[in-house]
Amino acid sequence: MPTHPGTYSANAANADKKWVTIDAKGLIVGRLASIVALRLRGKHKPTFTPHVDCGDNVIIINAEKVVLTGRKLERKVYYHHTGYIGGIKERTAKFIMEGRFPERIVEKAVERMLPRGPLGRQQLSNLRVYKGSEHPHAAQNPTSVDVGAMNRKNSRKG
């Protein structure tokens, strides 16, 4: 059944996927995550199609320099279960930020803003988070997006 002449539906072949870098230094985690989730899904494009992965590939650098507002650093708790009875484990955001993989704070924030299911997992695979200012994706010629300039509330000075 043909679609309406004015209706456009993107597919994997004609999805225009770009590469984007975001410097997370001084940015607030939740605000950064919502912008990244929007870009991963492709909702910022006029050709957005809900059932197709038409979002951009996002590279986040300086993930260890993100900011948690208020007392979230001490009070925010991340839970995971080992699979055994009584095996619930918890870690504070401060423990994770001071550990070996501080970029997991940003990864979890973005993951929890994407839809669950096969498409959401595919879109999440287009996210790359690095704790330093270096990334191995220079060959893709990523364009830079200044999230701090989008809204003055997106970043913290200091």
Residue pairs with C-beta under 8 A, 6 or more apart in sequence:
3 9
8 47
9 49
9 52
10 47
10 48
10 49
10 52
10 54
11 49
11 52
12 52
12 53
15 42
15 47
15 52
15 53
15 54
16 45
16 47
16 54
17 54
17 55
17 56
17 57
17 126
18 56
18 57
18 142
18 143
19 56
19 57
19 59
19 137
19 140
19 141
19 142
19 143
20 39
20 56
20 57
20 58
20 59
20 142
20 143
20 144
20 145
21 58
21 59
21 60
21 61
21 135
21 142
21 143
21 144
21 145
22 32
22 35
22 36
22 58
22 59
22 60
22 61
22 144
22 145
22 147
23 61
23 62
23 133
23 144
23 146
24 32
24 60
24 61
24 62
24 63
24 65
24 66
24 106
24 147
25 62
25 65
25 66
26 65
26 66
26 67
26 148
26 155
26 156
26 157
26 158
27 66
27 67
27 147
27 148
27 154
27 155
27 156
28 66
28 67
28 68
28 69
28 153
28 154
28 155
28 156
29 66
29 67
29 68
29 105
29 106
29 109
30 109
31 147
31 151
31 153
31 154
32 60
32 66
32 106
32 109
32 147
32 154
33 106
33 109
33 110
33 112
33 113
34 113
35 147
35 150
35 154
36 58
36 60
36 106
36 110
36 127
37 110
37 113
37 114
38 44
39 55
39 56
39 58
39 145
40 55
40 56
40 58
40 110
40 114
40 123
40 124
40 126
40 127
41 48
41 55
41 114
41 123
42 48
42 49
42 52
42 53
42 54
42 55
42 56
43 55
45 54
47 54
48 54
51 119
53 119
53 122
53 123
53 126
55 123
55 126
56 126
57 126
57 127
57 128
57 140
57 142
58 126
58 127
58 128
59 128
59 129
59 130
59 135
59 137
59 142
60 103
60 106
60 127
60 128
60 129
60 130
61 130
61 132
61 133
61 134
61 135
62 130
62 131
62 132
62 133
63 102
63 103
63 105
63 106
63 129
63 130
63 131
64 97
64 102
64 103
64 131
66 105
66 106
67 155
67 156
68 76
68 93
68 97
68 105
69 156
72 93
73 92
73 93
73 94
73 97
74 92
74 93
74 94
75 92
76 92
76 93
77 90
77 91
77 92
77 93
78 90
78 91
78 92
78 93
78 96
78 108
79 88
79 89
79 90
80 88
80 89
81 87
81 88
81 89
82 88
82 89
93 105
96 102
96 104
96 105
97 105
101 131
102 131
103 129
103 130
103 131
106 129
107 127
107 129
110 124
110 127
111 124
114 120
114 123
114 124
128 135
128 137
147 154
147 155
148 154
148 155
